[in-house]
Every structure is written in structure tokens, then in C-alpha cells.
Amino acid sequence: MLTALLTLLLVNLALRGIVWCVRAFLRWMDEGPQLRRLVDEGLIPQERVESAEAADIRKFVDACDEWRREMRLGRRTRADRPRLTREQRRVVREVERQARSAYLDDMTLSWFHIVSLFVVASFLGLVIEQVYSFVVRGATESRVGLVWGPFSPLYGFGAVFLTLICWQLRQRNASNATIFVAGMVVGGVLEQVTGWGMETFLGASSWDYTSYPGALSKWVCVPYLFFWGALGLVWAKLLMPSMLYRIGMPSTVRQVTFVALLALYLGTDIFMTVSCFGRMAARDAGIPAQTPFQEWVDEHYSDSFIAGRFQNLVIGTDDRAA
């Protein structure tokens, strides 16, 4: 019991650390709908909200700037930080909603957004899966999906496909029911194709719904289709608009360079993962390495490495639980 409580405490601290890192990263990238941005861009002028409220919010921003300067000099503490009233927070949320909607109406979805969403979803999806696995099953196994880095590409591809579909549905003002069904279809197709591809080409399996009630195939199950539908609705209405608005359009060379390097890294990571599993299957079939690259893969990414790295996979005749 004590171990479980300590683990949950560590998970909570880790999640707080992740949130802090994300906020720091957004500040470094000079993106995100910060309150200062809303004020500087004129999204909280006199004509958008009641003049007294707008003036108070602008004063609050100036007070926060002053507090930060005093903090750096050691003259103020965190307890002295200025705070918005409940009504002011309501006004800010409404202005943010209007600004986000107007921005999305005019923006064009680009590779910059797709890569950013893929990275974020791959990482956060892995974190959520690890926490869920521990809470429900008590398992602490590694559930990564690539040979390098803390990523699970299934969630990344899911986020990208949901975004591409939900973006088109948003442009057409689709109903919630349509978005829900689209989420179910995207999730079902993604799981079927991914599961079948892993087993057929890589000789590996990460999940098996055969014994589950409502199983439509080894990799698709009705209850999880409803989960995908709900996820699609939440993604289209809440997560996607907020994330795309926070990512914004690239306005500096730093942003473009950073995301381009991420795309190159992830492309290489996916290629290496497929190569490692391909060589593992070839080794099981008794096929020796034919090229220096294959020899290098055999030397550095052996079967024991794959088994230790992808602990939730059933590989070949491996009898480990998925």
C-alpha cells in the first residue's frame, strides 16, 4: 500500500514536471495564448468587453510584469503574485475562445502543426498508457513504441488522423454525432491496420481483443470503438482547437528549425524501429545479414534488446502477456 501511494505521488510530481516543461517550452518558442499576448494584440480592447473589466485586466498584466521584476530581485515572493478575480477569469476565457475560433477560421493546417501534434500525442499518450497500466494492472513495464525516445507512435498517428478528419468536419460545421462516428471509424481502422501490420510484417503483437466481449477482430473491439468516438469528440471540440491555437503559425527561424529537426528525428526513429523488427524476423527465419547496415542492426539491436525495450509486445512465439 505504501509503495502504491509513493508511486502515485511520484506520478503526480512527474505530471506536474511535464506541465511545467511544456509551459517553459511554449515560452521559449514564443507561442501560446498568454494573457499578455491577448492584451498586446488588442484582443481585450474597450469594444470587446466592458471598459472597466478590460482596464482591470490590462492593469493586472502590468502588475504581473512588475511582480516578476521584483521576484528576480528577491523583493517579492510567490504568495504576492497578483491574481484575477473569478469574473475577470471568465472574461479572459471568453476572449480566448473568440480569438481561438477566429484564428482557426483563417489558419491553414500545415506540416508544422502535424509534426507538433504527432510529437505531443506520442509522448502524452505513452505517459497516460503507463499510468493507466499501473493503476489498473499494477504493471510497470516499458510500453514505448519506438527504439529511441519516450514515444508511442500509435497515439501520434491517431492524433494526426483525428486532426485531419476533424479539421474537415469543423470546416463543414459537422454535428457532434458525425464527429463521434468519425472518431470510431478512425480508431477502428487505425487499430486494425496497425495490429495486422505488426503481426504480418514484424511478427509482433501489442494487444489482442479476441477474448473480449464485442470483439470484431483480434485488434478491434466495440467498447474501444466507443472510446475512440468519445476521444474524437473531445479532440475536435476541446483539445485540437486549443493545441492548434497554442502551436500557432511559425514566426521565427528557431521554430521552423526545431520542428523540422523533430520530423527528421522521428522519421529516422520509425525507420530504425521497422528495420530492427525486420531483422529480428529475419534472424528467426535463419536469414543472415546481407548488408553492413543489417550487420550493424544485428550487433546493436539484438533480440534481447528488443525484448527489454518493448516489454508489452508478444514477439514471435514469446509467451509474455500483452
C-alpha positions in Angstrom: 0.0 0.0 0.0 2.8 2.4 0.9 4.6 1.6 -2.3 1.5 2.3 -4.3 1.0 5.7 -2.6 4.6 6.6 -3.1 4.3 5.7 -6.8 1.2 7.7 -7.2 2.9 10.7 -5.6 5.9 10.3 -7.9 3.5 10.1 -10.9 1.8 13.3 -9.7 5.1 15.1 -9.4 6.2 13.8 -12.8 3.0 15.1 -14.4 3.5 18.5 -12.7 7.0 18.5 -14.1 5.8 17.7 -17.6 3.2 20.6 -17.4 6.0 22.9 -16.2 8.3 21.8 -19.1 5.5 22.3 -21.7 4.8 25.8 -20.4 8.5 26.6 -20.4 8.9 25.2 -23.9 6.0 27.3 -25.2 7.5 30.4 -23.7 10.8 29.6 -25.3 9.1 29.0 -28.7 7.3 32.4 -28.2 3.9 30.8 -28.7 0.7 30.3 -26.7 -2.3 32.4 -25.9 -0.7 34.1 -22.9 -2.7 36.9 -21.3 0.0 39.4 -22.4 -0.5 38.3 -26.0 -4.2 38.8 -25.7 -3.7 42.4 -24.5 -0.8 43.3 -26.8 -2.8 42.1 -29.9 -5.8 44.1 -28.9 -8.0 41.1 -28.2 -9.0 42.8 -24.9 -9.8 46.3 -26.1 -12.6 48.5 -24.8 -15.0 47.5 -27.5 -14.7 43.7 -26.9 -15.6 43.7 -23.2 -16.9 46.1 -20.7 -14.4 49.0 -20.3 -13.9 48.6 -16.6 -13.2 44.9 -17.0 -10.8 45.5 -19.9 -8.9 48.2 -18.0 -8.6 46.0 -14.9 -7.2 43.1 -16.9 -4.7 45.4 -18.5 -3.7 46.6 -15.1 -3.4 43.0 -13.9 -0.9 42.3 -16.8 1.2 45.3 -15.8 1.1 44.2 -12.2 2.3 40.7 -13.1 5.2 42.2 -15.1 6.1 44.3 -12.1 5.8 41.3 -9.8 8.2 39.3 -12.0 10.8 42.0 -12.0 10.5 42.3 -8.2 10.8 38.4 -7.9 14.1 38.4 -9.8 15.4 41.0 -7.4 14.3 39.0 -4.4 11.9 41.7 -3.2 8.7 39.7 -3.7 7.5 36.1 -3.1 5.1 33.8 -4.9 2.5 34.5 -2.3 2.5 38.1 -3.5 1.6 37.3 -7.1 -1.4 39.3 -8.4 -4.5 37.2 -9.2 -7.5 37.7 -11.4 -11.0 37.6 -9.9 -13.5 35.0 -10.9 -15.3 37.4 -13.2 -12.1 38.5 -14.8 -11.1 34.9 -15.5 -14.5 34.4 -17.1 -13.9 37.3 -19.4 -10.4 36.1 -20.3 -11.7 32.6 -21.1 -14.4 34.1 -23.4 -11.9 36.3 -25.2 -9.6 33.4 -25.6 -12.4 31.3 -27.0 -13.4 34.0 -29.5 -9.7 34.6 -30.5 -9.1 30.8 -30.9 -12.2 30.4 -33.1 -11.3 33.4 -35.3 -7.8 32.1 -35.6 -8.8 28.6 -36.7 -11.3 30.0 -39.2 -8.4 31.7 -41.0 -5.5 29.3 -40.5 -4.2 26.7 -42.9 -3.3 23.3 -41.5 0.4 22.6 -42.3 3.2 20.2 -41.7 4.3 22.3 -38.8 1.1 21.6 -37.0 1.1 17.9 -37.9 4.6 17.2 -36.7 4.0 19.2 -33.5 0.8 17.3 -32.8 2.4 13.9 -33.5 5.2 14.6 -31.1 3.0 15.8 -28.3 0.4 13.0 -28.7 3.1 10.3 -29.0 4.6 11.4 -25.7 1.5 12.2 -23.7 -0.2 9.0 -25.0 2.7 6.9 -23.7 2.5 8.7 -20.3 -1.2 8.1 -20.0 -0.9 4.5 -21.0 1.9 3.9 -18.5 -0.2 5.5 -15.7 -3.3 3.5 -16.7 -1.4 0.3 -16.9 0.0 0.8 -13.4 -3.3 1.9 -11.8 -5.4 -0.9 -13.5 -3.0 -3.7 -13.8 -0.2 -2.8 -11.4 2.2 -3.2 -14.4 5.3 -1.0 -14.7 6.6 -2.5 -17.9 8.0 -0.3 -20.7 5.3 0.4 -23.3 7.3 2.5 -25.7 6.7 2.1 -29.5 10.0 3.2 -30.9 13.6 2.2 -30.3 14.6 5.7 -29.4 12.9 8.1 -27.1 9.7 8.0 -24.9 7.2 7.8 -27.8 4.2 5.7 -28.7 3.5 6.4 -32.4 0.1 4.8 -32.3 -1.2 7.8 -30.4 0.7 10.2 -32.6 -0.8 8.7 -35.8 -4.2 8.6 -34.1 -3.9 12.3 -33.2 -2.8 13.2 -36.8 -5.6 11.2 -38.4 -8.2 12.6 -36.0 -7.0 16.1 -36.7 -7.1 15.7 -40.5 -10.7 14.3 -40.2 -12.0 16.6 -37.5 -10.5 19.6 -39.3 -12.5 18.9 -42.3 -15.6 18.2 -40.2 -15.1 21.5 -38.4 -14.9 23.4 -41.7 -18.3 21.8 -42.6 -19.8 22.5 -39.1 -20.5 18.8 -38.7 -22.7 17.7 -35.8 -21.4 16.0 -32.6 -22.9 12.7 -33.7 -21.0 12.8 -37.0 -17.7 13.6 -35.2 -18.4 10.7 -32.8 -18.9 8.2 -35.6 -15.8 9.6 -37.4 -13.8 9.0 -34.3 -15.0 5.4 -34.1 -14.1 4.8 -37.7 -10.6 6.4 -37.4 -9.8 4.5 -34.3 -11.1 1.1 -35.6 -9.2 1.4 -38.9 -6.0 2.6 -37.1 -6.1 -0.3 -34.7 -6.9 -2.9 -37.3 -4.2 -1.7 -39.8 -1.6 -1.3 -37.1 -2.2 -4.6 -35.3 -2.4 -6.5 -38.6 0.7 -4.8 -39.9 2.7 -5.5 -36.8 1.8 -9.2 -36.8 2.2 -9.7 -40.5 5.4 -7.8 -41.2 7.1 -7.6 -37.8 6.0 -10.8 -36.1 4.9 -8.8 -33.1 1.6 -8.1 -31.2 0.9 -5.4 -28.7 -2.8 -6.2 -27.9 -5.3 -8.9 -28.5 -9.1 -8.4 -28.1 -10.0 -12.0 -29.1 -11.4 -12.9 -25.7 -13.0 -9.5 -25.0 -16.8 -9.1 -25.3 -17.7 -7.3 -28.5 -14.5 -8.2 -30.3 -14.8 -7.6 -34.1 -11.4 -8.9 -34.8 -8.1 -9.6 -33.0 -7.4 -5.9 -32.9 -10.8 -4.2 -32.9 -13.4 -4.3 -30.1 -16.7 -2.5 -29.9 -16.2 -1.0 -26.4 -12.9 0.6 -27.5 -14.6 1.9 -30.6 -16.9 3.9 -28.4 -13.8 5.1 -26.5 -12.4 6.3 -29.9 -15.6 8.0 -30.7 -15.6 9.9 -27.4 -11.9 10.7 -27.9 -12.7 12.1 -31.3 -15.4 14.3 -29.9 -13.2 15.6 -27.1 -10.3 16.1 -29.6 -12.4 18.0 -32.1 -14.2 20.3 -29.6 -11.6 20.9 -26.9 -8.1 19.6 -27.4 -7.5 20.2 -31.1 -8.6 23.9 -31.2 -6.6 24.7 -28.1 -3.5 22.9 -29.2 -3.5 24.3 -32.8 -4.0 27.8 -31.4 -1.1 27.3 -28.9 1.1 25.9 -31.6 0.2 28.8 -33.9 2.0 29.6 -37.2 5.8 29.6 -37.2 7.0 33.1 -36.9 10.8 32.5 -36.2 13.5 30.5 -37.8 14.0 28.8 -34.4 10.5 27.3 -34.5 10.8 26.0 -38.1 14.3 24.6 -37.5 13.3 22.9 -34.2 10.2 21.2 -35.7 12.0 20.2 -38.9 14.7 18.5 -36.8 12.0 16.8 -34.8 10.4 15.5 -38.0 13.8 14.2 -39.2 14.4 12.5 -35.9 11.0 10.8 -35.7 11.3 9.7 -39.3 14.7 8.1 -38.6 13.3 6.6 -35.4 10.4 5.0 -37.2 12.8 3.7 -39.9 15.1 2.2 -37.3 12.3 0.6 -35.4 10.9 -1.1 -38.6 14.5 -2.2 -39.5 15.1 -3.7 -36.1 11.9 -5.7 -36.1 12.5 -6.7 -39.7 16.0 -8.1 -38.9 14.6 -9.8 -35.8 12.1 -11.7 -38.0 14.9 -12.5 -40.5 17.1 -13.8 -37.7 14.3 -16.1 -36.5 14.0 -17.4 -40.1 17.7 -18.0 -40.3 18.4 -15.3 -42.9 21.9 -13.8 -42.3 22.6 -10.1 -42.7 23.2 -9.1 -46.3 24.5 -5.5 -45.9 26.8 -3.7 -43.5 23.7 -1.8 -42.1 21.9 -5.1 -41.4 25.1 -6.4 -39.6 25.2 -3.2 -37.5 21.5 -3.6 -36.6 22.1 -7.2 -35.6 25.0 -6.2 -33.4 23.4 -3.3 -31.6 19.7 -4.3 -31.6 19.6 -7.9 -30.7 16.5 -10.0 -29.7 17.3 -9.3 -26.0 17.4 -5.6 -26.7 14.0 -5.7 -28.4 12.5 -7.8 -25.6 13.8 -5.4 -23.0 12.8 -2.3 -24.8 9.3 -3.4 -25.9 8.2 -5.3 -22.8 4.5 -5.2 -23.6 4.9 -6.9 -27.0 4.3 -10.5 -27.8 7.1 -11.3 -30.2 7.0 -14.4 -32.4 6.4 -17.3 -30.1 7.1 -15.3 -27.0 4.6 -16.1 -24.2 4.7 -12.8 -22.4 1.3 -11.1 -21.8 0.4 -8.2 -24.0 
